[in-house]
Amino acid sequence: MFFLRQIPIQLDTSEIFRYLGIKGDKQIDPFFVELVHRIISYSLSYIEPKGLYHTLDVENISEDKVLFKNTKFQLKGEKITRYMSRCRKITFLAVTIGEEIDKMIEQFFNEGKSTEAVILDAVGSDAVEQAANWIDNAVKNQAKVKGYSTLSRVSPGYGLWDIEANLDISRLLNAEEEIGLRVLESFQLVPRKSVIAAKGWVPAGALGEKKGGNSLENGNP
Amino acid sequence: MKTEILNYIKSNILVFDGAMGTELQKMGLSENEPPEIWNINKPDYVVKIHRAYFESGAKAVTTNTFGANRIKLAEYGLVNRLEDINAAGVRLAREAVGEKGFVVGSIGPLGVFIEPLGDLSFDEAYDIFYEQARALIRAGADAIILETMSDLGEIRAALLAAKDAGDISVIASMTYAERERTLTGTDPETAAVVLESLGAHAVGVNCSGGPKELEKVVEILCRATNLPVLVEPNAGMPELINGRTMFKETPQSMANYSKKFVSLGAVMVGSCCGSTPEHTAAIAGELQGLKPNHRSRLFPLRAAGRSRTEKIGHNCFPVIIGERINPTGKKYLADEIREGKTKVIKADAISKEKAGAHLLDVNVGVPGVDEPALMKAAVQAVQSTVNAPLVLDSSNPCTLEAGLKAYHGKAVVNSVTAETESLKKILPLVKRYGAAVIGLCLDERGIPESAEERLKAAARILEYAQDLGIPSKDLIIDCLTLAVSAEPRSALVTLESIELVRKILGLPTVLGVSNISFGLPMRSVLNRAFLTAALERGLDAAIINPLDTDMLDAFYAGAMIAGRDKNAEHYVARFSQTVNEKKGESQVKDKELPSDKEPKMHPLMEAVIRGDRENITSLVEKSLDEKINPMDILDKYLIPALEEVGRKYEKGEYFLPQLMLSADAMQEAFKRLKPELERVEKRYRGTVVLATVKGDIHDIGKNIVAIMLKNHGFNVVDLGKNIPNETIIEAAQREKAEVIGLSALMTTTMPRMGEIIDIIKKNNLPFKVIVGGAAVTERYAREIGADGYGKDAVAAVNIVSKLMEGKI
């Protein structure tokens, strides 16, 4: 299990504009660019990206279930099992940027500053995405040096996978105790800007990937 | 110290061996056993691999101890064998190469992240590395290699530990990902600067990728340091084929690259994952007879954050050190840090870096606080937020040490004086943690009155530093500033001192300029004049408040006049931006001003459309003063303007933030207009009860709809988020609402909307229902029997208007 208490993130302004519905080909009023930058600067000190991840070795894959070595945890569901069918390992991850942003968004609404609220909401969305990307990248690198390629990250609740899995994964990772990420009865995540996801490892040749590579997690050069 | 390796590479290229792990796998090592246990269980195999490499031409072999540290061995219950495994690793390598080759003790990363990224503290990491290094050194290793490190914080702890564990040469090698950055963002130049200053005997890159991927890293490393450089690429990128990891780079291709590495300046060349003795033989053959390409570059003072290096010196553009970030200046800031929160200090750092500070000064000194703990917390908070290198500001050695340990870079210590006690306490810390240091021209007698005496103080600091092995390039002198109001010549003495220190000692200088104006009016005028004069005399770093834009302007102008800004590059960059901003402003203003040809829009309409929250209240007041009827203000200007904003949004001319800005402006206008409207006429457009359904906590969309409906004159009762079905129905009955608006984000919570509609129908209640939310579609809305579907806030207002008017 890897813990990350302060994930270094760089916010992507163009993504934040995208979250705000501003399309790339549109001329953006300098006033809004300035406002967005101001809110980014303001919010950075409130964002506390934390996360953890754990990689399990696949033992057996049936039609609707993936079983792992040395754990009772199972990945369930036909579509997600099919998606992971070629995987030898799967990394499960959880990240959050903390509750402060949620509180600030609410406070902005209460103060009649809904513009700031919606921009901050977009900033938070990008921040948690960047934090998840950071872990994603670390996992990708670990996989590469062991001869694996990785599949795109998938999260419960997005078509391939039932949202109920949020609870199983948060328990597997002990996410509430470690990073303060709770799963509600509706399987939504608190703090709101949080991500739970999985990333599958398949033998590198299988995807025809070649480039990249770096840190060696456990290997001996 | 064992220096045989260092002596050897003075006149020879040293060929290192190749992979151990992948060779062991070929001999049957399973994924479930640590390679290092073979040192005990199957020593013959390990010796065989070492010997194969040695006989193929590797003069240096690395021990099979990469993961033989306490944390990794614990995973296999082998902690009690740590000493044996490491000792055996050295013994087996020695058995293979005898005294003709070098045995290099391998230390790899711990496999966990250290603070502030992860949980492991610097001291814990240090102890673990120390334990392994000591075992390797005791067993007779000729040198230590720290390899495949991806975190600068971790390799700092490892390097200090290895150096402390014995008198031995240490090679510090990191692994880089895409764009020549380590996993945690460090670039090769920063790695070289930090590792060199911490006392590494050689730096390098290993693993990472195939040789092609490492070319640029080697080039940058060789440009950034005169230390010997090691390179050990993988044999290409691994692929898992039929259950086996395969590497496809051929021995000859690896050999070709190795020649290139030597031409770039590398003196130790080997290979990493996937390579074999065949690769080593090809490399050794190719490099035979080649001689080291030594470098003797001169470097200025360099300070480094985790991912950025700043240079300070006579041939560099001067730098701005952002005045102290002081979390303890105010009680609530200290309280915040004590509670483990660092919002304010982070915000301070961000704003100063953004304003243009190249380095940031961190100071935690007030009486009655745990300064070392505060310094550690402050450094961790700031370095995780900004890239600018830090200046650690304290005269307390414990505080400085806490900051230096926590910092994943090369800090500047602020400061040491020429007083013996200060020199003895501060400089050893500077040396140990590889920092640079600001030397204050002050000794036991205080601040010398003449420039010559200040020069002497600076010379004393330099001499003491050099005796400790701190290079002169890591020292910067502060000639100190006294208030010109108290001593008219004080400014001139400082300026003369700057010139002398530069000319006689060749050291860079730094100055906090604001003391000069103490006790005088219009201090900033004097400060700016003094700063430009100091720059003209050769000042290299100014400690100023970067948020003071006038001061920054003076800095850039002063640097230009002093001839420090080649091609006016920095000056133009700063001021062309300002000119553009000014142009931009005027363009915006031009755009905003209605032209004579166009019909003039009422300022109130314009304010709503532009979202002018700041001025709309005064515009409403002006209209009221002009005796315009409040209802007319609403009906003729505000509502039509809001409708125009809605149209712009629907046409894609406006985006969500603009919609909200107009909505906010409208709310401000309403606030001012409300008492007037109540006096004139009560108008009722209908009541809407809004809620995000039970189980759902995502309410931003609902909040936006609430604001838009209020702005259009509806009475909105917003129940909030996660609201049970019954509470929503009860509220609608109590408020005599015409419409209920329901929001749900997820498929798991959307069914609540259907349940509420069923209750309404079953009980024949008089409410219309509009639904919306990320996953809700028009079709879904129809299927559950909703009266309307709000795809966005503008659509929601239109539908509610129609529902109220009975048109749906």
Interface residues (C-beta under 8 A of the other chain):
Chain A: F2 F3 L4 R5 Q6 I7 P8 L20 G21 I22 K23 K26 D29 P30 F31 F32 L35 V36 S41 Y42 L44 S45 Y46 R88 E100 I105 F109 G112 K113 S114 T115 A117 V118 I119 D121 N137 A138 N141 K144 V145 K146 G147 Y148 G157 I163 L184 E185 S186 F187 Q188 V190 R192 P203 A204 G205 A206 K210 K211 G212 G213 N214 S215 L216 E217 N218 G219 N220 P221
Chain B: A19 M20 G21 L24 P35 E36 T62 N64 F66 G67 K72 G108 P109 G111 V112 F113 E115 P116 L117 G118 D119 E147 T148 S150 T175 Y176 A177 E178 T182 L183 T184 G185 N206 C207 S208 G209 G210 E213 E232 N234 M237 P238 E239 L240 I241 G243 T245 M246 C272 C273 R306 T342 K343 V344 I345 K346 A347 I350 S351 K354 Q380 S384 T385 G584 V588 G611 G652 F655 L656 P657 Q658 M660 L661 A663 D664 Q667 E668 K671 K694 G695 D696 I697 H698 I700 N703 I704 I707 L745 M746 T747 T748 T749
